[in-house]
Amino acid sequence: MLAVGLGLLGCGEVTRAGGDPPADAPQHGDALDGSQPADSHTPADATPLCVAPNNPPSTTWRIVLFHDADGHSGPDNSCPNVGKSMTSTNPQDVWCRRWGGEVRDAAGNFNHWWLWTELDTGGDGWIAAYYIQGEGNDQANDSQSGQAIADCPP
């Protein structure tokens, strides 16, 4: 995302629009964002929308936020707010990422990736990768290495 000069390009708005996922994003059969094609049945291993990942990895990745990010119980803004990660504590450590609800601003910047992290206000939660400083659309990369953050287990 670009913070463009001195101000933010909107603070991000979450929409339920799906968009085309990148090649490394889960496909409909994986159902990590809770959506299903109208004619399909929910797979037995589908991850419920507003939950923590099972056994998140112990390895952490580093990100820098350009704006405070609300933490949610799942990778979608419709999931309950459970805290906040703040720019005042940058860099942030995150464990993994999951494809979820879209966060978009008025300038057309967007991201579907959500990151599992320890929130600055206590507890763990999902924050939108939209708020990673310097990232592009549908990217969720480590700020130091540039490598894609590992996917969360289902």
N, CA and C atoms as an extended XYZ file, in Angstrom:
462
Properties=species:S:1:pos:R:3:atomname:S:1:resname:S:1:resid:I:1 pbc="F F F"
N         0.844       -1.163        0.000 N   MET     1
C         0.000        0.000        0.000 CA  MET     1
C         0.886        1.221        0.000 C   MET     1
N         0.416        2.245       -0.594 N   LEU     2
C         1.165        3.482       -0.572 CA  LEU     2
C         0.525        4.427        0.415 C   LEU     2
N         1.336        5.052        1.223 N   ALA     3
C         0.832        6.027        2.163 CA  ALA     3
C         0.852        7.399        1.518 C   ALA     3
N         1.358        7.551        0.328 N   VAL     4
C         1.439        8.734       -0.498 CA  VAL     4
C         1.739        9.987        0.299 C   VAL     4
N         2.964       10.365        0.233 N   GLY     5
C         3.385       11.599        0.873 CA  GLY     5
C         3.131       11.581        2.357 C   GLY     5
N         2.332       12.544        2.792 N   LEU     6
C         2.109       12.735        4.212 CA  LEU     6
C         0.862       12.054        4.734 C   LEU     6
N        -0.077       11.743        3.873 N   GLY     7
C        -1.345       11.204        4.367 CA  GLY     7
C        -1.625        9.815        3.838 C   GLY     7
N        -2.636        9.208        4.397 N   LEU     8
C        -3.058        7.883        3.974 CA  LEU     8
C        -4.067        8.010        2.859 C   LEU     8
N        -4.114        7.034        2.009 N   LEU     9
C        -5.136        6.970        0.969 CA  LEU     9
C        -6.339        6.258        1.557 C   LEU     9
N        -7.106        6.953        2.337 N   GLY    10
C        -8.200        6.318        3.053 CA  GLY    10
C        -7.593        5.406        4.100 C   GLY    10
N        -8.351        4.881        4.955 N   CYS    11
C        -7.808        3.988        5.973 CA  CYS    11
C        -8.225        2.566        5.722 C   CYS    11
N        -8.751        2.315        4.573 N   GLY    12
C        -9.129        0.952        4.235 CA  GLY    12
C       -10.551        0.652        4.636 C   GLY    12
N       -11.239        0.076        3.734 N   GLU    13
C       -12.618       -0.301        3.962 CA  GLU    13
C       -12.726       -1.768        3.605 C   GLU    13
N       -13.344       -2.532        4.458 N   VAL    14
C       -13.463       -3.952        4.189 CA  VAL    14
C       -14.707       -4.197        3.367 C   VAL    14
N       -14.524       -4.941        2.291 N   THR    15
C       -15.655       -5.321        1.457 CA  THR    15
C       -15.662       -6.831        1.336 C   THR    15
N       -16.758       -7.400        0.961 N   ARG    16
C       -16.862       -8.850        0.812 CA  ARG    16
C       -16.557       -9.276       -0.620 C   ARG    16
N       -16.196       -8.333       -1.492 N   ALA    17
C       -15.878       -8.700       -2.866 CA  ALA    17
C       -14.715       -9.670       -2.876 C   ALA    17
N       -14.812      -10.705       -3.669 N   GLY    18
C       -13.801      -11.744       -3.664 CA  GLY    18
C       -12.532      -11.399       -4.401 C   GLY    18
N       -12.631      -10.862       -5.605 N   GLY    19
C       -11.439      -10.610       -6.385 CA  GLY    19
C       -10.785      -11.913       -6.813 C   GLY    19
N        -9.841      -11.817       -7.730 N   ASP    20
C        -9.115      -12.989       -8.178 CA  ASP    20
C        -7.906      -13.179       -7.285 C   ASP    20
N        -7.807      -14.332       -6.621 N   PRO    21
C        -6.665      -14.563       -5.728 CA  PRO    21
C        -5.396      -14.814       -6.529 C   PRO    21
N        -4.240      -14.475       -5.946 N   PRO    22
C        -2.983      -14.823       -6.600 CA  PRO    22
C        -2.813      -16.337       -6.610 C   PRO    22
N        -1.849      -16.817       -7.378 N   ALA    23
C        -1.645      -18.257       -7.527 CA  ALA    23
C        -1.388      -18.944       -6.201 C   ALA    23
N        -0.783      -18.236       -5.228 N   ASP    24
C        -0.469      -18.895       -3.952 CA  ASP    24
C        -1.591      -18.775       -2.927 C   ASP    24
N        -2.697      -18.171       -3.298 N   ALA    25
C        -3.830      -18.054       -2.378 CA  ALA    25
C        -4.668      -19.320       -2.420 C   ALA    25
N        -5.328      -19.645       -1.309 N   PRO    26
C        -6.205      -20.818       -1.304 CA  PRO    26
C        -7.306      -20.677       -2.352 C   PRO    26
N        -7.680      -21.777       -2.934 N   GLN    27
C        -8.758      -21.781       -3.913 CA  GLN    27
C       -10.074      -22.095       -3.211 C   GLN    27
N       -11.205      -22.015       -3.946 N   HIS    28
C       -12.515      -22.226       -3.332 CA  HIS    28
C       -12.597      -23.534       -2.564 C   HIS    28
N       -11.976      -24.588       -3.040 N   GLY    29
C       -12.019      -25.870       -2.343 CA  GLY    29
C       -11.381      -25.795       -0.965 C   GLY    29
N       -10.451      -24.840       -0.780 N   ASP    30
C        -9.806      -24.678        0.516 CA  ASP    30
C       -10.692      -23.913        1.486 C   ASP    30
N       -11.535      -23.044        0.977 N   ALA    31
C       -12.558      -22.329        1.743 CA  ALA    31
C       -12.030      -21.629        2.987 C   ALA    31
N       -10.836      -21.095        2.931 N   LEU    32
C       -10.296      -20.433        4.104 CA  LEU    32
C       -10.976      -19.104        4.398 C   LEU    32
N       -11.627      -18.516        3.401 N   ASP    33
C       -12.309      -17.256        3.693 CA  ASP    33
C       -13.791      -17.482        3.981 C   ASP    33
N       -14.217      -18.716        4.068 N   GLY    34
C       -15.601      -19.026        4.405 CA  GLY    34
C       -16.548      -18.989        3.221 C   GLY    34
N       -16.071      -18.552        2.036 N   SER    35
C       -16.971      -18.468        0.898 CA  SER    35
C       -16.995      -19.789        0.147 C   SER    35
N       -18.107      -20.081       -0.456 N   GLN    36
C       -18.259      -21.304       -1.232 CA  GLN    36
C       -19.033      -20.976       -2.501 C   GLN    36
N       -18.722      -21.660       -3.596 N   PRO    37
C       -19.576      -21.517       -4.767 CA  PRO    37
C       -20.994      -21.945       -4.402 C   PRO    37
N       -21.975      -21.349       -5.025 N   ALA    38
C       -23.378      -21.593       -4.681 CA  ALA    38
C       -23.765      -23.063       -4.770 C   ALA    38
N       -23.144      -23.815       -5.682 N   ASP    39
C       -23.558      -25.200       -5.873 CA  ASP    39
C       -22.649      -26.200       -5.156 C   ASP    39
N       -21.757      -25.736       -4.265 N   SER    40
C       -20.853      -26.677       -3.611 CA  SER    40
C       -21.279      -26.953       -2.178 C   SER    40
N       -20.737      -28.023       -1.629 N   HIS    41
C       -20.927      -28.341       -0.221 CA  HIS    41
C       -19.668      -27.918        0.516 C   HIS    41
N       -19.805      -27.527        1.770 N   THR    42
C       -18.645      -27.125        2.549 CA  THR    42
C       -17.778      -28.344        2.804 C   THR    42
N       -16.490      -28.285        2.435 N   PRO    43
C       -15.617      -29.421        2.690 CA  PRO    43
C       -15.470      -29.666        4.193 C   PRO    43
N       -15.217      -30.906        4.572 N   ALA    44
C       -15.087      -31.251        5.985 CA  ALA    44
C       -13.920      -30.525        6.633 C   ALA    44
N       -12.877      -30.194        5.846 N   ASP    45
C       -11.709      -29.535        6.417 CA  ASP    45
C       -11.749      -28.019        6.250 C   ASP    45
N       -12.888      -27.446        5.869 N   ALA    46
C       -12.997      -26.000        5.699 CA  ALA    46
C       -12.798      -25.311        7.046 C   ALA    46
N       -12.032      -24.229        7.032 N   THR    47
C       -11.762      -23.497        8.254 CA  THR    47
C       -12.890      -22.510        8.513 C   THR    47
N       -13.483      -22.527        9.709 N   PRO    48
C       -14.513      -21.548       10.024 CA  PRO    48
C       -13.940      -20.131        9.918 C   PRO    48
N       -14.771      -19.172        9.627 N   LEU    49
C       -14.329      -17.822        9.343 CA  LEU    49
C       -13.698      -17.120       10.545 C   LEU    49
N       -14.338      -17.056       11.679 N   CYS    50
C       -13.874      -16.229       12.795 CA  CYS    50
C       -13.191      -17.056       13.878 C   CYS    50
N       -12.056      -17.649       13.532 N   VAL    51
C       -11.318      -18.468       14.488 CA  VAL    51
C        -9.817      -18.260       14.324 C   VAL    51
N        -9.082      -18.662       15.357 N   ALA    52
C        -7.620      -18.660       15.327 CA  ALA    52
C        -7.132      -19.824       14.475 C   ALA    52
N        -5.914      -19.739       13.948 N   PRO    53
C        -5.373      -20.884       13.221 CA  PRO    53
C        -5.047      -22.021       14.188 C   PRO    53
N        -5.122      -23.247       13.697 N   ASN    54
C        -4.693      -24.404       14.493 CA  ASN    54
C        -3.177      -24.464       14.482 C   ASN    54
N        -2.575      -24.557       15.653 N   ASN    55
C        -1.123      -24.706       15.767 CA  ASN    55
C        -0.335      -23.754       14.872 C   ASN    55
N        -0.422      -22.432       15.127 N   PRO    56
C         0.349      -21.506       14.287 CA  PRO    56
C         1.840      -21.804       14.400 C   PRO    56
N         2.589      -21.527       13.343 N   PRO    57
C         4.016      -21.805       13.377 CA  PRO    57
C         4.714      -20.993       14.466 C   PRO    57
N         5.871      -21.467       14.918 N   SER    58
C         6.620      -20.737       15.940 CA  SER    58
C         7.518      -19.668       15.316 C   SER    58
N         7.812      -19.782       14.036 N   THR    59
C         8.623      -18.789       13.329 CA  THR    59
C         7.825      -17.502       13.156 C   THR    59
N         8.479      -16.373       13.366 N   THR    60
C         7.797      -15.101       13.160 CA  THR    60
C         8.384      -14.364       11.969 C   THR    60
N         7.556      -13.506       11.425 N   TRP    61
C         7.922      -12.630       10.317 CA  TRP    61
C         7.767      -11.203       10.822 C   TRP    61
N         8.441      -10.266       10.214 N   ARG    62
C         8.373       -8.869       10.651 CA  ARG    62
C         7.690       -8.019        9.598 C   ARG    62
N         6.816       -7.136       10.084 N   ILE    63
C         6.153       -6.172        9.205 CA  ILE    63
C         6.206       -4.799        9.870 C   ILE    63
N         6.012       -3.760        9.066 N   VAL    64
C         5.899       -2.397        9.559 CA  VAL    64
C         4.548       -1.875        9.089 C   VAL    64
N         3.721       -1.430       10.034 N   LEU    65
C         2.392       -0.899        9.711 CA  LEU    65
C         2.485        0.584        9.382 C   LEU    65
N         1.696        1.049        8.398 N   PHE    66
C         1.636        2.474        8.115 CA  PHE    66
C         0.468        3.138        8.837 C   PHE    66
N        -0.396        2.329        9.472 N   HIS    67
C        -1.567        2.831       10.192 CA  HIS    67
C        -1.925        1.790       11.238 C   HIS    67
N        -2.456        2.235       12.380 N   ASP    68
C        -2.924        1.279       13.387 CA  ASP    68
C        -3.924        0.323       12.742 C   ASP    68
N        -3.866       -0.942       13.140 N   ALA    69
C        -4.724       -1.973       12.542 CA  ALA    69
C        -5.568       -2.646       13.617 C   ALA    69
N        -6.884       -2.697       13.381 N   ASP    70
C        -7.773       -3.419       14.287 CA  ASP    70
C        -7.504       -4.910       14.180 C   ASP    70
N        -7.527       -5.585       15.331 N   GLY    71
C        -7.385       -7.028       15.370 CA  GLY    71
C        -8.763       -7.669       15.447 C   GLY    71
N        -8.954       -8.748       14.712 N   HIS    72
C       -10.244       -9.435       14.658 CA  HIS    72
C       -10.063      -10.905       15.028 C   HIS    72
N       -11.153      -11.555       15.398 N   SER    73
C       -11.111      -12.974       15.771 CA  SER    73
C       -10.970      -13.877       14.551 C   SER    73
N       -11.145      -13.345       13.375 N   GLY    74
C       -11.002      -14.090       12.131 CA  GLY    74
C       -10.509      -13.175       11.031 C   GLY    74
N       -10.141      -13.725        9.870 N   PRO    75
C        -9.580      -12.935        8.781 CA  PRO    75
C       -10.642      -12.227        7.940 C   PRO    75
N       -11.443      -11.429        8.617 N   ASP    76
C       -12.501      -10.679        7.947 CA  ASP    76
C       -12.980       -9.602        8.916 C   ASP    76
N       -13.250       -8.426        8.408 N   ASN    77
C       -13.685       -7.326        9.260 CA  ASN    77
C       -15.046       -7.583        9.910 C   ASN    77
N       -15.806       -8.556        9.390 N   SER    78
C       -17.096       -8.870        9.999 CA  SER    78
C       -16.930       -9.687       11.291 C   SER    78
N       -15.741      -10.228       11.516 N   CYS    79
C       -15.456      -10.958       12.751 CA  CYS    79
C       -15.273       -9.961       13.889 C   CYS    79
N       -15.581      -10.350       15.117 N   PRO    80
C       -15.488       -9.418       16.244 CA  PRO    80
C       -14.089       -8.812       16.404 C   PRO    80
N       -14.073       -7.535       16.769 N   ASN    81
C       -12.827       -6.832       17.063 CA  ASN    81
C       -12.327       -7.322       18.417 C   ASN    81
N       -11.045       -7.712       18.486 N   VAL    82
C       -10.480       -8.240       19.728 CA  VAL    82
C        -9.270       -7.443       20.216 C   VAL    82
N        -8.946       -6.342       19.562 N   GLY    83
C        -7.814       -5.528       19.987 CA  GLY    83
C        -7.243       -4.720       18.850 C   GLY    83
N        -5.954       -4.349       18.984 N   LYS    84
C        -5.340       -3.463       17.998 CA  LYS    84
C        -3.831       -3.669       17.988 C   LYS    84
N        -3.238       -3.524       16.793 N   SER    85
C        -1.788       -3.412       16.624 CA  SER    85
C        -1.519       -1.977       16.215 C   SER    85
N        -0.526       -1.358       16.843 N   MET    86
C        -0.291        0.074       16.651 CA  MET    86
C         1.066        0.363       16.021 C   MET    86
N         1.108        1.407       15.216 N   THR    87
C         2.346        1.808       14.560 CA  THR    87
C         3.413        2.197       15.579 C   THR    87
N         3.022        2.616       16.756 N   SER    88
C         3.988        3.036       17.772 CA  SER    88
C         4.860        1.884       18.262 C   SER    88
N         4.479        0.647       17.943 N   THR    89
C         5.277       -0.515       18.354 CA  THR    89
C         5.929       -1.213       17.160 C   THR    89
N         6.017       -0.534       16.005 N   ASN    90
C         6.685       -1.114       14.831 CA  ASN    90
C         8.133       -1.423       15.158 C   ASN    90
N         8.705       -2.466       14.566 N   PRO    91
C         8.060       -3.437       13.689 CA  PRO    91
C         7.197       -4.416       14.475 C   PRO    91
N         6.266       -5.031       13.774 N   GLN    92
C         5.343       -6.009       14.348 CA  GLN    92
C         5.822       -7.412       13.982 C   GLN    92
N         5.660       -8.351       14.880 N   ASP    93
C         5.925       -9.762       14.576 CA  ASP    93
C         4.602      -10.443       14.264 C   ASP    93
N         4.583      -11.236       13.206 N   VAL    94
C         3.397      -12.015       12.834 CA  VAL    94
C         3.827      -13.453       12.608 C   VAL    94
N         2.901      -14.396       12.792 N   TRP    95
C         3.222      -15.808       12.638 CA  TRP    95
C         2.898      -16.351       11.256 C   TRP    95
N         1.778      -15.918       10.680 N   CYS    96
C         1.361      -16.507        9.409 CA  CYS    96
C         0.255      -15.663        8.790 C   CYS    96
N        -0.138      -16.038        7.574 N   ARG    97
C        -1.168      -15.298        6.846 CA  ARG    97
C        -2.280      -16.234        6.392 C   ARG    97
N        -3.452      -15.647        6.145 N   ARG    98
C        -4.600      -16.400        5.622 CA  ARG    98
C        -5.390      -15.470        4.696 C   ARG    98
N        -5.886      -16.031        3.592 N   TRP    99
C        -6.728      -15.304        2.628 CA  TRP    99
C        -8.086      -15.075        3.278 C   TRP    99
N        -8.618      -13.865        3.208 N   GLY   100
C        -9.892      -13.561        3.846 CA  GLY   100
C       -10.620      -12.424        3.163 C   GLY   100
N       -11.368      -11.662        3.951 N   GLY   101
C       -12.155      -10.553        3.430 CA  GLY   101
C       -11.270       -9.437        2.892 C   GLY   101
N       -11.727       -8.796        1.842 N   GLU   102
C       -10.963       -7.735        1.192 CA  GLU   102
C       -11.014       -6.434        1.986 C   GLU   102
N        -9.856       -5.772        2.092 N   VAL   103
C        -9.756       -4.415        2.624 CA  VAL   103
C        -9.346       -3.549        1.440 C   VAL   103
N       -10.075       -2.457        1.204 N   ARG   104
C        -9.856       -1.616        0.022 CA  ARG   104
C        -9.997       -0.153        0.416 C   ARG   104
N        -9.242        0.714       -0.262 N   ASP   105
C        -9.399        2.149       -0.041 CA  ASP   105
C        -9.965        2.817       -1.289 C   ASP   105
N       -10.247        4.117       -1.176 N   ALA   106
C       -10.870        4.858       -2.269 CA  ALA   106
C        -9.960        4.981       -3.488 C   ALA   106
N        -8.659        4.842       -3.311 N   ALA   107
C        -7.712        4.945       -4.421 CA  ALA   107
C        -7.558        3.629       -5.181 C   ALA   107
N        -8.233        2.566       -4.730 N   GLY   108
C        -8.173        1.283       -5.418 CA  GLY   108
C        -7.148        0.311       -4.873 C   GLY   108
N        -6.420        0.664       -3.807 N   ASN   109
C        -5.494       -0.265       -3.168 CA  ASN   109
C        -6.305       -1.302       -2.390 C   ASN   109
N        -5.863       -2.562       -2.404 N   PHE   110
C        -6.632       -3.598       -1.720 CA  PHE   110
C        -5.726       -4.735       -1.271 C   PHE   110
N        -6.238       -5.546       -0.346 N   ASN   111
C        -5.533       -6.735        0.095 CA  ASN   111
C        -6.534       -7.701        0.715 C   ASN   111
N        -6.381       -8.986        0.404 N   HIS   112
C        -7.209      -10.052        0.973 CA  HIS   112
C        -6.484      -10.830        2.059 C   HIS   112
N        -5.163      -10.632        2.203 N   TRP   113
C        -4.400      -11.382        3.195 CA  TRP   113
C        -4.606      -10.800        4.581 C   TRP   113
N        -4.668      -11.683        5.569 N   TRP   114
C        -4.773      -11.321        6.987 CA  TRP   114
C        -3.663      -12.031        7.732 C   TRP   114
N        -3.162      -11.395        8.784 N   LEU   115
C        -1.990      -11.878        9.505 CA  LEU   115
C        -2.332      -12.207       10.947 C   LEU   115
N        -1.894      -13.366       11.429 N   TRP   116
C        -2.109      -13.784       12.809 CA  TRP   116
C        -0.959      -13.229       13.645 C   TRP   116
N        -1.290      -12.472       14.695 N   THR   117
C        -0.270      -11.786       15.474 CA  THR   117
C        -0.695      -11.600       16.920 C   THR   117
N         0.269      -11.263       17.764 N   GLU   118
C        -0.023      -10.837       19.129 CA  GLU   118
C        -0.352       -9.352       19.061 C   GLU   118
N        -1.531       -8.999       19.512 N   LEU   119
C        -1.994       -7.612       19.435 CA  LEU   119
C        -1.358       -6.764       20.542 C   LEU   119
N        -1.143       -5.499       20.246 N   ASP   120
C        -0.543       -4.592       21.228 CA  ASP   120
C        -1.432       -4.369       22.445 C   ASP   120
N        -2.723       -4.569       22.278 N   THR   121
C        -3.659       -4.362       23.389 CA  THR   121
C        -3.874       -5.635       24.195 C   THR   121
N        -3.141       -6.706       23.847 N   GLY   122
C        -3.252       -7.973       24.555 CA  GLY   122
C        -3.991       -9.009       23.744 C   GLY   122
N        -3.590      -10.245       23.903 N   GLY   123
C        -4.217      -11.344       23.175 CA  GLY   123
C        -3.726      -11.429       21.741 C   GLY   123
N        -4.229      -12.420       21.012 N   ASP   124
C        -3.864      -12.637       19.619 CA  ASP   124
C        -5.054      -12.321       18.730 C   ASP   124
N        -4.787      -11.995       17.482 N   GLY   125
C        -5.859      -11.706       16.536 CA  GLY   125
C        -5.327      -11.566       15.123 C   GLY   125
N        -6.258      -11.371       14.202 N   TRP   126
C        -5.961      -11.198       12.777 CA  TRP   126
C        -5.954       -9.711       12.449 C   TRP   126
N        -4.907       -9.243       11.754 N   ILE   127
C        -4.886       -7.870       11.237 CA  ILE   127
C        -4.761       -7.947        9.719 C   ILE   127
N        -5.327       -6.964        9.038 N   ALA   128
C        -5.294       -6.949        7.577 CA  ALA   128
C        -3.898       -6.592        7.081 C   ALA   128
N        -3.387       -7.383        6.135 N   ALA   129
C        -2.089       -7.105        5.518 CA  ALA   129
C        -2.131       -5.807        4.710 C   ALA   129
N        -3.321       -5.296        4.450 N   TYR   130
C        -3.480       -4.000        3.787 CA  TYR   130
C        -2.614       -2.937        4.458 C   TYR   130
N        -2.458       -3.024        5.770 N   TYR   131
C        -1.761       -1.987        6.537 CA  TYR   131
C        -0.240       -2.146        6.576 C   TYR   131
N         0.332       -3.119        5.854 N   ILE   132
C         1.783       -3.253        5.804 CA  ILE   132
C         2.343       -2.126        4.931 C   ILE   132
N         3.267       -1.395        5.489 N   GLN   133
C         3.893       -0.276        4.774 CA  GLN   133
C         4.630       -0.780        3.536 C   GLN   133
N         4.378       -0.127        2.403 N   GLY   134
C         5.106       -0.414        1.172 CA  GLY   134
C         4.661       -1.632        0.388 C   GLY   134
N         3.592       -2.312        0.797 N   GLU   135
C         3.144       -3.502        0.078 CA  GLU   135
C         2.208       -3.134       -1.064 C   GLU   135
N         2.127       -4.015       -2.034 N   GLY   136
C         1.216       -3.840       -3.150 CA  GLY   136
C        -0.071       -4.611       -2.910 C   GLY   136
N        -0.941       -4.584       -3.898 N   ASN   137
C        -2.224       -5.282       -3.802 CA  ASN   137
C        -2.002       -6.782       -3.616 C   ASN   137
N        -2.738       -7.351       -2.668 N   ASP   138
C        -2.698       -8.784       -2.369 CA  ASP   138
C        -1.280       -9.303       -2.129 C   ASP   138
N        -0.481       -8.518       -1.419 N   GLN   139
C         0.837       -8.958       -0.985 CA  GLN   139
C         0.871       -8.991        0.536 C   GLN   139
N         1.638       -9.905        1.088 N   ALA   140
C         1.863      -10.003        2.537 CA  ALA   140
C         3.263      -10.561        2.727 C   ALA   140
N         4.245       -9.664        2.687 N   ASN   141
C         5.642      -10.069        2.729 CA  ASN   141
C         6.342       -9.568        3.983 C   ASN   141
N         7.375      -10.309        4.397 N   ASP   142
C         8.232       -9.912        5.493 CA  ASP   142
C         8.930       -8.610        5.098 C   ASP   142
N         8.928       -7.617        5.995 N   SER   143
C         9.499       -6.311        5.686 CA  SER   143
C        11.024       -6.338        5.580 C   SER   143
N        11.676       -7.310        6.200 N   GLN   144
C        13.137       -7.373        6.138 CA  GLN   144
C        13.632       -8.176        4.940 C   GLN   144
N        13.067       -9.353        4.703 N   SER   145
C        13.566      -10.235        3.644 CA  SER   145
C        12.825      -10.069        2.324 C   SER   145
N        11.591       -9.551        2.367 N   GLY   146
C        10.768       -9.460        1.169 CA  GLY   146
C        10.077      -10.764        0.811 C   GLY   146
N        10.327      -11.837        1.577 N   GLN   147
C         9.708      -13.136        1.311 CA  GLN   147
C         8.241      -13.128        1.740 C   GLN   147
N         7.436      -13.907        1.032 N   ALA   148
C         6.031      -14.052        1.401 CA  ALA   148
C         5.937      -14.676        2.798 C   ALA   148
N         5.065      -14.124        3.616 N   ILE   149
C         4.803      -14.676        4.948 CA  ILE   149
C         4.171      -16.050        4.761 C   ILE   149
N         4.551      -17.000        5.599 N   ALA   150
C         4.031      -18.366        5.489 CA  ALA   150
C         2.527      -18.409        5.718 C   ALA   150
N         1.854      -19.327        5.038 N   ASP   151
C         0.415      -19.536        5.224 CA  ASP   151
C         0.158      -20.169        6.594 C   ASP   151
N        -0.961      -19.792        7.210 N   CYS   152
C        -1.377      -20.407        8.470 CA  CYS   152
C        -1.933      -21.794        8.192 C   CYS   152
N        -1.752      -22.726        9.125 N   PRO   153
C        -2.390      -24.034        8.940 CA  PRO   153
C        -3.913      -23.881        9.024 C   PRO   153
N        -4.649      -24.782        8.376 N   PRO   154
C        -6.115      -24.670        8.406 CA  PRO   154
C        -6.679      -24.836        9.801 C   PRO   154
